[in-house]
Amino acid sequence: MKKIALWSTLAIVAIAGTLIAADHLDAPNVAMQPSDIADFYAFEGEDANSTTFIVTLPAASAASNFDENVMIEINIDNTGADVPGGFPASVGVSEDLVIQALRQGDRMYFFGPYAPSSTTISSSIDVNEAIGSVAIGSTGETLTGGVRAYAGQRQDAFFFDFQQFNTVIGTAPADGFGTTGTNDFASANVNAIVLEVPNTLLGTAPIHLADQFRAGLGAPVYGLPNSYNVWVETKRRN
């Protein structure tokens, strides 16, 4: 197994199921740096037998690019493993697989999904798990295993009205956020990676985390579809 470097966690965002997780400016040590995670999306792909992952990082200008010393790591739990002593005991996640992305020059290189040798805050890249690369800013390409990939700059899809948010927090108006607003991210761009991964490479999705939790409490389950538990980290080269 050939590895390159050791990488340590800078920022992390987690989601369970088919959701979006947002982390805009929430990590003071990396806010607005190339390692700051803006959003993380995971949902059923264009092919119903695949899963799409989107990770976005802030782009301060049209010239902004991914940092060659920052690795993006998507972590995937496909077992829903128990956590001994957890509450309830039947709920837990495990880092079964990782997908890693690293810019080198004008290309983004992808690795995995594969079982990592370490599940601590430090990671290494197994170059034997490379699945290919895409030209940054291109239309994307199909990599080994049928993985479809894209890397480049896009308009920020996240909508947020800072002023109304502060109003709601401060005075709790009766109309709440209302039905209209000003999108303070309208002029913002992000550096994004997009991956559509065949589920055959991810394994069988575990019981939905919400149903695991309710079963652990002895409560009726919702009967939600099985779902991968996923989270994303950015890690800087040591």
N, C-alpha and C positions, 0 to 999 in steps of 0.2 A: 504494500500500500504506500504510494508516494503522496506525501502531503506538502503543502506550502504554507509557511508562516503560522502564526498563532494570532487569533483575533479575539478581542474582548468587547463585551456588550457595551453599547452607548445608549441605545434607546430600545424600547419594546412596546408593542401594541398587540393585544390579544382579542380574538373573537371566537365564539362557538356557534356553529351552524352557519346558515347563509345570511350574513349580515355585513355591515360596514362598521369599522372602528375608526374613530378620528382622534388625532393626537396633536392638532395644530398648536404649536408654541407651548406645549405642556411640559417639555423637558428643558428646564432652564440652562443646563450645561451644554446643550447642543442646539438650542433654539435658532432656527433660520440658518443653520449650518448644513452642509451636504449630507450629514448623518442624521438630521432631524426627520422623523417619520411624520408625514402629513396624514395620509389615509391608508387604510388597508381594506380591500374588498375581497370577498370570497363568495362565489355563487356557481350555480350549475352553468356549464359551458354551452356554447352554441350546439355542440353535440351533447345530448342528454347524458351520455356515458362519460363525460369529462367534467372537470372542475376548473374554473377560471380564478386566478389569483391576480390582483392588481396591487402594487405597492407604489406610493407616490412620496417623493421627497421635494422640499421647496426648491424653486428655481428663482434666484434673485433677479435674473435678467435673461434675455434671450440667449446670451452667450454662456449661461450657466450649464455645467455638465456634471455628471456623476463623478464622485471623488474616487480616484484609482486606489486609495488606501482605505476605502470603506466597503465592506462586504455586506450585502443584503442577504439575510437568512430567513426563509419561511420554514416554520416548524409545524409538523403535522402529527397529530395523535390519531391513529387508526384502530386503537384498542379500547380506549376509555378505561384504562387500568385503574384499579383501586388505589387509594392512598391510605396506607396503614395508619390508623389513629385519626383519620380525617373525619369530618362531620358533614353529612353522614358518611359512613365508611365506604359506601358504594360509589362515591363520586371522586373522580380524579382524572388527570390527563397525564400522558407520557409523551416524551419526545421520540416518537418512533422513526420518523423520517425527516430529512431536511432537503430543501431546495435552495441552492446558493447562487448568487449572481455577483459578478465582479467585473468592473470595467477595466480594460487594458487598451490604451490607445483609443481608437475610434470604434471599438467593438465592445459588446457586453457578452461575457462568457457565463454559461450556465452549467451547473453540476447537480446531478440527482434527478428524481428523489432517491435518496439512499439512507441507510441507517447510520447515524453519526457514531464516531468512536468515543465521543464525550458529550455529555448533556449538561455540562456546567456553563458558566457565563463565558468561558473561553472556547473557541472552536478552531478547527483546522479544515482545510479544503483537501479532499481526496481527489487528486487530478485524474485518477483512473475512472472517476464517476462523471467526467465531462460529457455533456450531450451536444455541445456545439456552441456557436456564437451568432450574434446578429449585429449588423452595422447599426450604430446608434443613429436614430432619426430616419431609418429606412421604414418600409412598410411591414417589416417582420418576416420571419422565416419559419419553416417547419424543421425541427431538430430531431435527433435520434429518439426513437420510441414514439414518434408521432406528436411530440410536444410542440405546440405553436408558441412562438415568443416574439415579443416586441420590446424595444427600449428606446426612449426618446422623450422629448418635451411635449407636453399637452397643456391645454387650458385646465385650470383647477376646477374639478366638477363639484367641489364642496360649496354649499350655500350657507352663509352665516351672516346675520345682522348684529354686529357688535352693540350698536346703540340700543336696539330693542332688547337684546339679551340683558344689558345692564339695567334697563328700565324694569324688566320683569323681575330681576333679582332684587332691585332696590325698592320697588313700590308695589309689586304684584298687581298690576292693573287687571280689571275684570275681563278685558278681552284677550289677556295673555299675549301671545305673540301675534295675534291677528291673522289675517289672510294674505297680507302683502308685506313686503319688506325690502330692504336694500341689501344686496349681496356685496359684502365687503371683499369677497374673493373674486369678483367678476373680472378684474384685470390681472389676476395672479396666474402664473404658470407653475407647473410642477414637472420634475423629472420622474418619469413613470416606467416601471417594468410591468409587462402583462404576460401571463403564461396561461395557456389552456392545456391541462394535463389529463391524459386518459386515466380514468379511475382504475384501470388495471395496473397502473404504476403506483397507485396510492394504497391499494389494498381495500378490504371491505370496511365501510364506514361503521363506527360503533353506534350504540344506542345514543340518542340525543341526550346531551348533558342535562337538560331540564328534566327529562324522564328518569335519568340516573338519580338526580337529586330527589325527586318525589318518591321514587321507589325506596331510596334510603331512609326516607321519613315514614315509610309505610303508607303514603298517600296514593290515591289513584293517579296513574300516569296519564299524560296528555295523548299519548300515541303518536308523537311526532316522528317524522321520517328520520331514519338513521343519518348521522351527520358527522363529518370530520371536525375535530377541534383543532384550530390553527392559530398561530400567533407569529408575528414577524419581529425580527431584531435587526438593528444595524450594528456592525462590529468593526472596530478599527484595528489595523495591523499593529501588533506590538513591536 
